[in-house]
Amino acid sequence: MSADALLLTGTSVIGTPGANALGVAGGRIVAIGRRSDVLRRMPSGIRTVDVPGGVLSPGLIDSHCHVEDAAMDSYTVALITAETIDDALHAVAAFADGRPGDAWVRGRTWNPLLQLRERRAPTRHELDDAAGGRPVLLPEAHGASASTAALRAAGIDPQGHDGRFDRAGLDHLLTVVPEWSDEDRRAQLLAAMRVLNRHGITSVVAGATTPRDLTLLRALADAGRSTARVAVMAMPSGSLNPDVTDNEWDRLLGTVPTHRDRWLSVRGVKLQIDGGMTLGTAWTRADYLSRPGYRGVTVTSPDILRARVAAAHAHGLPVGVHVVGDAAIDLALAVLGAGDGCAPDVLVHASLMTPDQITRAADTGVVIAAQIPFLWRNTPVIREHFGEAVTRRAIPFRDWVDVLGLDRVAAGTDHPVNDLNPFASLYAMSERRDESGAEIGAAQRVTRAEAFALHTASGAAHMGESAYTGRLAEGRLADIAVFDRDPLTCPPAELLDTHVHLTVVGGRIVHDARTPATR
């Protein structure tokens, strides 16, 4: 994975009409144009990489992804394909089989309430039977299921407890699960970056990063081992909802590193206001259609949030707040802003943002990091909770782009809550159709070019890297993806079948899917 000079050629270069080649040296793009013209500007003996039919593109950027969970197959039980309780229990049993009797069985993030036919999570007793009495923790986006042994390990009396936990309970359970060794965790983070690279992703905003993971990411970057550029939303206390005094919060903020380079930076501090749209826990102004008298969940108060944000700003740190429902967004807009001398604050998700709130956001200076994949498989559930009108305007990329502009909105996936595939995101944003092909609010469509920008140039702006990444231009970092078709012009349905031939980060080839015969 050396960053030696290379000539990369294909059929076309996105952003430069008539070009089919890029020259790379010193980790940067030094020439763009026709192959013969670029070759004349490069030193002799340059490495040549030809990708017949390949479309050379800026590397993709995921503006909100829990990257640390992207490559956990050998460490945790995968439940994302489970369709029934029995499917999930069989997966738990297979993973537990042969492991020591006291070994923890940990799951990858999933959503049993939506994906399982029974619309529920496994019970504590079902997990006990499946795992042979071992401690089991199956995390969800903002909750978890746990076995009897896991409850006991956490000092919780299992008598009368169903094994279900909210976000705060999950955070507590995570404190008693044995930590991965540094060696394992480094391997997990590196493997996660390679998963991103396979999707053509060269930069990512890590959605909620613990102090330990931030330290390990720094070490990997310093050792030249990173294969993706990472900007983290830091959790100084290790939790989205820090249960600490004001003085301790101030001390923890002082431990967040402010040094940044092209490989690793801190985008801000991550906090949370409410739950999830698909989970039925988003905090809303009006009652849920499905539950009269119920308006979701909030996990903080205005006074606490205001104090936390003010302290972060005093340390020069912007804040990214998890908000989904319109009531949660009201609170966020009353507290957040452009930051006092720091980068803009971020509304993360903002799925049920209303037109009046978007207008207010334009004045506050906040930016949006949003994820269309929440509509990909979950539209029927959202419609059940909130009704047709709210569902059709959910995740309003059209309104955001029109009012805020492309530089203040960025797209991501929220993997592993949603699938990592950025091409499904491009399709859903530009077509406003879900997995079944059903239309999901045509008024909120963006153009294909806008959708592409939301995963490239807009992502770079969100990371504070507009001068270096997000576009292919001479002098910029050589972060390049090579696709088998042009995502700007191919038929809509073909987006979903887009194949990534090659991914280059900083002039290094970090993913190469070509067959040996084509190399």
C-alpha positions as CSV (number, residue, x, y, z in Angstrom):
1,M,0.0,0.0,0.0
2,S,2.8,2.4,-0.9
3,A,2.0,6.0,-1.9
4,D,4.4,5.8,-4.9
5,A,3.6,7.9,-8.0
6,L,1.0,6.3,-10.2
7,L,-1.0,6.8,-13.3
8,L,-4.7,5.8,-12.9
9,T,-6.8,5.5,-16.0
10,G,-10.3,4.6,-16.9
11,T,-13.1,5.7,-19.1
12,S,-13.9,9.1,-17.5
13,V,-13.1,11.3,-14.6
14,I,-16.1,12.8,-12.7
15,G,-15.9,16.6,-12.7
16,T,-13.5,16.9,-15.7
17,P,-15.2,16.4,-19.1
18,G,-13.0,14.7,-21.6
19,A,-10.5,13.4,-19.0
20,N,-9.8,9.7,-18.5
21,A,-6.7,9.7,-16.3
22,L,-5.3,11.0,-13.0
23,G,-1.6,11.4,-12.1
24,V,-0.8,10.9,-8.4
25,A,2.5,11.7,-6.6
26,G,3.2,12.3,-3.0
27,G,-0.3,11.4,-2.0
28,R,-1.9,14.1,-4.1
29,I,-3.4,14.5,-7.5
30,V,-0.8,16.2,-9.7
31,A,-2.5,15.9,-13.1
32,I,-6.0,15.3,-14.7
33,G,-6.7,14.9,-18.3
34,R,-6.3,12.5,-21.3
35,R,-4.0,9.6,-20.6
36,S,-1.3,10.7,-23.0
37,D,-1.2,14.3,-21.6
38,V,-1.1,13.1,-18.0
39,L,1.6,10.6,-18.7
40,R,3.8,13.3,-20.2
41,R,3.7,15.2,-16.9
42,M,4.6,12.2,-14.7
43,P,8.1,10.9,-14.0
44,S,9.5,7.9,-15.9
45,G,8.9,4.4,-14.4
46,I,5.6,5.5,-12.9
47,R,3.2,2.7,-11.9
48,T,0.3,2.4,-14.2
49,V,-3.1,1.2,-13.1
50,D,-5.6,0.8,-16.0
51,V,-9.2,0.0,-15.2
52,P,-11.1,-0.5,-18.5
53,G,-14.6,0.9,-18.2
54,G,-13.8,2.5,-14.9
55,V,-15.2,5.8,-13.8
56,L,-12.8,7.8,-11.7
57,S,-14.6,9.5,-8.8
58,P,-13.8,11.4,-5.6
59,G,-13.8,9.0,-2.7
60,L,-17.1,8.8,-1.0
61,I,-17.7,10.3,2.5
62,D,-20.1,8.9,5.1
63,S,-21.0,11.8,7.4
64,H,-22.4,9.6,10.2
65,C,-21.3,6.0,10.6
66,H,-20.4,3.9,13.7
67,V,-17.3,2.7,11.9
68,E,-16.0,0.8,14.9
69,D,-18.8,-1.7,14.4
70,A,-18.3,-2.3,10.7
71,A,-16.1,-5.4,10.9
72,M,-17.2,-7.4,14.0
73,D,-18.3,-10.7,12.4
74,S,-15.7,-12.9,14.2
75,Y,-16.1,-11.1,17.5
76,T,-19.9,-10.7,17.8
77,V,-23.0,-12.5,16.6
78,A,-24.6,-11.0,13.5
79,L,-28.3,-10.6,13.7
80,I,-29.0,-8.2,10.9
81,T,-30.4,-11.0,8.6
82,A,-32.6,-12.5,11.3
83,E,-36.3,-12.5,10.3
84,T,-37.8,-14.3,13.3
85,I,-37.1,-14.9,17.0
86,D,-36.0,-18.4,16.1
87,D,-33.5,-17.1,13.6
88,A,-32.0,-14.8,16.2
89,L,-31.9,-17.5,18.9
90,H,-30.3,-20.0,16.5
91,A,-27.6,-17.4,15.7
92,V,-26.9,-16.8,19.4
93,A,-26.7,-20.6,20.0
94,A,-24.3,-21.2,17.1
95,F,-22.1,-18.3,18.3
96,A,-22.1,-19.5,21.9
97,D,-21.4,-23.1,21.0
98,G,-17.9,-24.2,22.0
99,R,-17.1,-21.0,24.0
100,P,-16.3,-21.1,27.7
101,G,-19.3,-21.2,30.0
102,D,-18.6,-17.7,31.3
103,A,-17.8,-16.2,27.9
104,W,-19.9,-13.2,26.9
105,V,-22.0,-13.5,23.8
106,R,-22.2,-10.0,22.3
107,G,-24.4,-9.0,19.3
108,R,-23.9,-6.5,16.6
109,T,-26.4,-3.6,16.6
110,W,-29.8,-4.7,15.2
111,N,-33.4,-3.7,15.4
112,P,-35.6,-6.6,16.5
113,L,-38.8,-4.5,16.9
114,L,-38.7,-3.8,13.2
115,Q,-36.9,-6.7,11.5
116,L,-38.4,-9.7,13.3
117,R,-41.8,-11.0,12.3
118,E,-42.8,-11.1,16.0
119,R,-42.0,-7.4,16.4
120,R,-40.3,-8.0,19.7
121,A,-36.8,-8.9,21.0
122,P,-35.9,-12.2,22.5
123,T,-36.8,-12.5,26.2
124,R,-34.3,-13.0,28.9
125,H,-35.2,-16.6,29.4
126,E,-35.0,-17.3,25.6
127,L,-31.5,-15.9,25.6
128,D,-30.6,-18.0,28.7
129,D,-31.6,-21.2,26.9
130,A,-30.0,-20.3,23.6
131,A,-26.6,-19.3,25.1
132,G,-26.5,-22.1,27.7
133,G,-26.7,-19.7,30.6
134,R,-23.8,-17.5,29.3
135,P,-24.0,-13.7,29.7
136,V,-25.6,-12.3,26.5
137,L,-25.8,-8.6,25.5
138,L,-27.6,-7.8,22.2
139,P,-27.4,-4.0,21.6
140,E,-29.8,-2.0,19.6
141,A,-29.4,1.6,18.5
142,H,-30.7,3.0,21.8
143,G,-31.4,-0.1,23.9
144,A,-30.5,-3.7,24.5
145,S,-31.6,-7.2,25.4
146,A,-29.7,-9.2,28.0
147,S,-29.7,-12.6,29.6
148,T,-29.9,-13.5,33.3
149,A,-26.2,-13.9,33.6
150,A,-25.6,-10.5,32.1
151,L,-28.0,-8.9,34.6
152,R,-26.2,-10.5,37.5
153,A,-22.8,-9.4,36.2
154,A,-24.2,-5.8,36.2
155,G,-25.4,-6.2,39.7
156,I,-29.1,-6.2,38.7
157,D,-31.6,-8.5,40.4
158,P,-33.1,-10.5,37.6
159,Q,-36.3,-11.2,39.6
160,G,-39.1,-9.7,37.7
161,H,-36.8,-8.1,35.1
162,D,-37.6,-8.8,31.4
163,G,-34.0,-8.3,30.2
164,R,-34.9,-5.1,28.2
165,F,-32.9,-1.9,28.6
166,D,-33.0,1.6,27.3
167,R,-29.9,3.6,26.2
168,A,-28.8,4.4,29.7
169,G,-29.2,0.7,30.7
170,L,-27.1,-0.3,27.7
171,D,-24.4,2.2,28.6
172,H,-24.3,0.6,32.1
173,L,-24.2,-2.9,30.8
174,L,-21.3,-2.0,28.5
175,T,-19.2,-1.1,31.6
176,V,-19.3,-4.7,32.8
177,V,-18.6,-6.4,29.5
178,P,-14.9,-7.4,29.3
179,E,-13.1,-5.0,27.1
180,W,-11.4,-6.1,23.9
181,S,-7.7,-6.3,24.1
182,D,-5.8,-3.4,22.5
183,E,-4.6,-5.9,19.9
184,D,-8.2,-7.0,19.1
185,R,-9.5,-3.5,19.0
186,R,-6.8,-2.3,16.7
187,A,-7.6,-5.2,14.4
188,Q,-11.3,-4.4,14.5
189,L,-10.7,-0.7,13.6
190,L,-8.4,-1.5,10.7
191,A,-10.8,-4.1,9.4
192,A,-13.7,-1.6,9.7
193,M,-11.7,0.9,7.6
194,R,-11.2,-1.8,4.9
195,V,-15.0,-2.5,4.9
196,L,-15.5,1.2,4.2
197,N,-12.9,1.1,1.4
198,R,-14.8,-1.8,-0.3
199,H,-17.7,0.6,-0.7
200,G,-15.5,3.4,-2.1
201,I,-15.6,5.3,1.1
202,T,-12.4,7.2,1.9
203,S,-13.5,9.5,4.8
204,V,-16.0,9.0,7.6
205,V,-17.4,10.8,10.6
206,A,-17.4,8.3,13.4
207,G,-20.8,8.9,15.1
208,A,-19.9,8.3,18.8
209,T,-16.3,7.5,19.7
210,T,-15.1,6.5,23.2
211,P,-11.8,7.9,24.6
212,R,-10.2,4.5,24.2
213,D,-11.1,4.2,20.6
214,L,-9.9,7.7,19.9
215,T,-6.6,6.8,21.4
216,L,-6.3,3.7,19.3
217,L,-7.3,5.6,16.1
218,R,-4.6,8.2,16.9
219,A,-2.0,5.4,17.2
220,L,-3.1,3.8,13.9
221,A,-3.0,7.1,12.1
222,D,0.5,8.0,13.6
223,A,1.8,4.6,12.5
224,G,0.6,5.2,8.9
225,R,-1.8,2.2,9.1
226,S,-5.2,4.0,8.6
227,T,-6.9,3.4,5.3
228,A,-9.7,6.0,5.8
229,R,-9.7,9.5,7.1
230,V,-11.7,9.7,10.3
231,A,-13.3,12.6,12.1
232,V,-14.8,11.6,15.4
233,M,-17.8,12.8,17.4
234,A,-16.2,12.2,20.8
235,M,-17.9,10.9,23.9
236,P,-15.6,12.2,26.7
237,S,-17.3,10.2,29.4
238,G,-17.9,7.2,27.1
239,S,-21.6,7.8,27.1
240,L,-24.1,9.8,25.0
241,N,-25.7,10.9,28.2
242,P,-22.8,11.8,30.6
243,D,-24.0,11.2,34.2
244,V,-21.3,13.4,35.7
245,T,-21.1,16.7,37.6
246,D,-20.4,20.0,35.8
247,N,-16.8,20.0,37.2
248,E,-16.2,16.5,36.0
249,W,-17.7,17.3,32.6
250,D,-15.3,20.2,32.3
251,R,-12.4,18.0,33.2
252,L,-13.4,15.4,30.7
253,L,-13.7,18.0,27.9
254,G,-10.1,19.0,28.7
255,T,-8.9,15.5,27.8
256,V,-10.4,15.6,24.3
257,P,-7.4,16.1,21.9
258,T,-7.6,19.1,19.7
259,H,-4.7,18.2,17.4
260,R,-5.9,17.3,13.9
261,D,-4.3,16.2,10.8
262,R,-5.5,14.8,7.5
263,W,-6.0,11.3,8.9
264,L,-7.7,12.0,12.3
265,S,-9.6,14.9,13.8
266,V,-12.3,15.6,16.4
267,R,-15.4,17.0,14.7
268,G,-17.1,17.6,18.0
269,V,-18.6,16.3,21.2
270,K,-21.6,14.0,20.9
271,L,-24.7,14.3,23.0
272,Q,-28.3,13.0,22.8
273,I,-31.8,14.5,23.3
274,D,-34.3,11.8,22.2
275,G,-34.7,8.4,20.7
276,G,-35.5,7.1,17.2
277,M,-38.1,7.6,14.5
278,T,-38.4,3.9,13.6
279,L,-38.1,2.9,17.3
280,G,-41.1,5.0,18.3
281,T,-39.1,7.0,20.8
282,A,-38.5,10.3,18.9
283,W,-39.7,13.2,21.0
284,T,-42.4,15.0,19.1
285,R,-44.6,18.1,19.4
286,A,-47.8,16.2,18.8
287,D,-49.1,12.8,19.9
288,Y,-48.1,9.7,18.0
289,L,-50.9,8.6,15.7
290,S,-50.3,5.0,16.9
291,R,-50.3,6.0,20.7
292,P,-52.7,8.9,21.6
293,G,-51.2,10.8,24.6
294,Y,-47.6,9.6,23.9
295,R,-45.0,12.0,22.5
296,G,-41.8,9.9,22.6
297,V,-38.8,10.1,24.9
298,T,-36.3,12.7,26.0
299,V,-33.1,11.8,27.9
300,T,-32.0,15.3,29.0
301,S,-33.3,18.6,30.1
302,P,-32.9,22.1,28.7
303,D,-30.7,23.2,31.6
304,I,-28.4,20.2,31.4
305,L,-28.1,20.4,27.7
306,R,-27.3,24.1,27.8
307,A,-24.6,23.7,30.4
308,R,-23.0,20.8,28.5
309,V,-23.0,22.7,25.2
310,A,-21.6,25.9,26.8
311,A,-18.8,24.0,28.5
312,A,-17.9,22.3,25.2
313,H,-17.8,25.6,23.4
314,A,-15.6,27.1,26.1
315,H,-13.1,24.3,25.3
316,G,-13.3,25.2,21.6
317,L,-15.3,22.1,20.8
318,P,-18.5,22.1,18.7
319,V,-21.3,19.8,19.6
320,G,-23.3,17.2,17.6
321,V,-26.6,16.3,19.1
322,H,-28.7,13.3,18.3
323,V,-32.1,14.7,17.5
324,V,-34.9,13.0,15.6
325,G,-38.4,14.4,16.6
326,D,-39.5,18.0,16.1
327,A,-39.8,18.7,19.8
328,A,-36.2,17.5,20.3
329,I,-35.1,19.7,17.4
330,D,-36.9,22.7,19.0
331,L,-34.7,22.2,22.1
332,A,-31.5,21.7,20.0
333,L,-32.1,24.9,18.0
334,A,-32.6,26.9,21.2
335,V,-29.2,25.8,22.5
336,L,-26.9,25.1,19.5
337,G,-25.4,27.5,17.0
338,A,-22.4,28.0,14.9
339,G,-20.2,27.5,18.0
340,D,-18.2,30.3,19.7
341,G,-15.0,30.4,17.7
342,C,-15.2,26.7,16.7
343,A,-16.8,24.7,13.9
344,P,-20.6,24.7,13.6
345,D,-22.7,22.5,15.8
346,V,-24.4,19.6,14.2
347,L,-28.0,18.2,14.2
348,V,-27.4,14.5,13.8
349,H,-30.4,12.8,12.1
350,A,-33.0,15.6,12.4
351,S,-35.3,13.1,10.6
352,L,-38.6,14.9,11.5
353,M,-37.4,18.4,11.1
354,T,-40.2,20.8,10.0
355,P,-40.1,23.7,7.5
356,D,-40.2,26.3,10.2
357,Q,-37.3,24.6,12.0
358,I,-35.2,24.6,8.8
359,T,-35.7,28.3,8.5
360,R,-34.6,28.8,12.1
361,A,-31.6,26.6,11.5
362,A,-30.5,28.8,8.7
363,D,-30.1,31.6,11.2
364,T,-28.4,29.6,14.0
365,G,-25.5,28.3,11.8
366,V,-26.0,24.7,12.6
367,V,-25.3,22.0,10.0
368,I,-27.2,18.8,9.3
369,A,-25.8,15.2,9.2
370,A,-28.7,13.1,7.9
371,Q,-29.3,9.5,6.7
372,I,-31.9,8.6,4.1
373,P,-31.5,4.8,4.7
374,F,-33.9,5.1,7.6
375,L,-36.7,5.2,5.0
376,W,-35.3,2.3,2.9
377,R,-36.9,-0.5,4.8
378,N,-38.9,1.2,7.6
379,T,-41.4,3.5,5.9
380,P,-44.4,1.3,6.9
381,V,-43.5,1.6,10.6
382,I,-42.8,5.3,10.3
383,R,-46.2,5.8,8.7
384,E,-47.9,3.8,11.5
385,H,-46.3,6.0,14.1
386,F,-46.8,9.4,12.5
387,G,-49.2,9.2,9.6
388,E,-48.8,9.7,5.8
389,A,-48.1,13.4,5.7
390,V,-45.2,13.3,8.2
391,T,-43.7,10.2,6.6
392,R,-43.6,11.8,3.2
393,R,-41.7,14.9,4.5
394,A,-39.4,12.9,6.8
395,I,-35.6,13.3,6.2
396,P,-36.3,16.4,4.0
397,F,-33.2,16.7,1.9
398,R,-34.8,18.9,-0.7
399,D,-35.8,21.5,1.9
400,W,-32.5,21.3,3.6
401,V,-30.5,21.9,0.4
402,D,-32.8,24.7,-0.8
403,V,-32.7,26.6,2.5
404,L,-29.3,25.7,4.0
405,G,-27.2,24.9,0.9
406,L,-25.1,21.9,0.1
407,D,-22.2,22.9,2.3
408,R,-24.4,22.8,5.4
409,V,-26.0,19.3,4.8
410,A,-24.2,16.0,4.5
411,A,-25.3,12.4,4.0
412,G,-24.4,9.2,5.7
413,T,-25.8,5.8,6.6
414,D,-25.7,5.4,10.4
415,H,-24.2,2.0,9.9
416,P,-24.7,-0.6,11.4
417,V,-28.2,0.6,12.2
418,N,-28.7,0.8,8.4
419,D,-26.8,-0.8,5.6
420,L,-23.5,0.8,4.7
421,N,-24.1,0.8,0.9
422,P,-23.7,4.5,-0.2
423,F,-25.3,3.7,-3.6
424,A,-28.6,2.8,-2.0
425,S,-28.4,6.1,-0.3
426,L,-27.8,7.9,-3.6
427,Y,-30.8,6.1,-5.1
428,A,-33.2,6.8,-2.2
429,M,-32.2,10.5,-2.0
430,S,-32.6,11.1,-5.8
431,E,-35.6,8.8,-6.4
432,R,-37.3,8.9,-3.0
433,R,-38.2,5.3,-3.3
434,D,-37.8,2.6,-0.7
435,E,-36.5,-1.0,-1.1
436,S,-39.8,-2.2,-2.5
437,G,-39.8,0.6,-5.1
438,A,-42.6,2.5,-3.4
439,E,-42.5,6.3,-3.6
440,I,-41.6,7.9,-0.3
441,G,-42.2,11.6,-0.7
442,A,-41.4,12.8,-4.2
443,A,-41.3,16.5,-3.1
444,Q,-38.2,15.8,-1.1
445,R,-36.2,14.4,-4.0
446,V,-32.8,15.9,-4.8
447,T,-31.1,15.7,-8.1
448,R,-28.6,12.9,-8.8
449,A,-25.8,15.5,-8.8
450,E,-26.9,16.9,-5.5
451,A,-27.1,13.4,-4.0
452,F,-23.6,12.7,-5.2
453,A,-22.4,16.0,-3.7
454,L,-24.0,15.1,-0.4
455,H,-21.7,12.1,-0.2
456,T,-18.6,13.9,-1.5
457,A,-18.1,17.6,-1.4
458,S,-20.7,18.2,1.3
459,G,-19.1,15.5,3.5
460,A,-15.7,17.2,3.1
461,A,-17.3,20.5,4.2
462,H,-18.8,18.8,7.2
463,M,-15.4,17.4,8.2
464,G,-13.7,20.8,7.6
465,E,-11.7,19.3,4.8
466,S,-13.1,21.1,1.7
467,A,-9.7,22.3,0.7
468,Y,-8.3,18.7,0.6
469,T,-11.0,16.2,-0.3
470,G,-14.5,15.8,-1.8
471,R,-13.5,16.8,-5.4
472,L,-10.9,15.6,-7.9
473,A,-8.6,18.5,-8.6
474,E,-4.9,19.1,-9.0
475,G,-3.3,19.6,-5.6
476,R,-6.0,17.8,-3.6
477,L,-5.4,14.6,-1.7
478,A,-5.5,11.5,-3.9
479,D,-8.7,10.0,-2.4
480,I,-10.2,8.3,-5.3
481,A,-12.8,5.6,-6.0
482,V,-13.2,3.8,-9.3
483,F,-16.7,2.5,-10.2
484,D,-18.0,0.3,-13.0
485,R,-20.5,2.9,-14.0
486,D,-21.1,6.6,-13.7
487,P,-23.3,7.2,-10.6
488,L,-24.3,10.6,-12.0
489,T,-25.7,9.3,-15.3
490,C,-26.5,5.6,-15.1
491,P,-30.2,4.5,-15.0
492,P,-31.6,4.9,-11.5
493,A,-32.0,1.2,-10.8
494,E,-28.4,0.5,-11.8
495,L,-27.1,2.6,-9.0
496,L,-28.0,-0.3,-6.7
497,D,-25.7,-2.6,-8.6
498,T,-22.7,-0.3,-8.7
499,H,-19.4,-2.1,-8.2
500,V,-16.3,-0.5,-6.7
501,H,-13.2,-1.6,-8.7
502,L,-10.6,0.3,-6.8
503,T,-10.2,2.6,-3.8
504,V,-7.2,4.9,-3.3
505,V,-6.6,7.0,-0.1
506,G,-3.7,9.4,0.0
507,G,-2.2,7.8,-3.1
508,R,-2.3,4.3,-1.6
509,I,-4.4,1.5,-3.2
510,V,-6.5,0.3,-0.2
511,H,-9.0,-1.8,-2.0
512,D,-8.6,-3.6,-5.3
513,A,-11.5,-5.8,-6.5
514,R,-10.1,-6.4,-10.0
515,T,-9.4,-10.0,-11.0
516,P,-5.7,-11.0,-11.3
517,A,-6.1,-11.1,-15.0
518,T,-7.1,-7.4,-15.2
519,R,-4.3,-6.1,-12.9
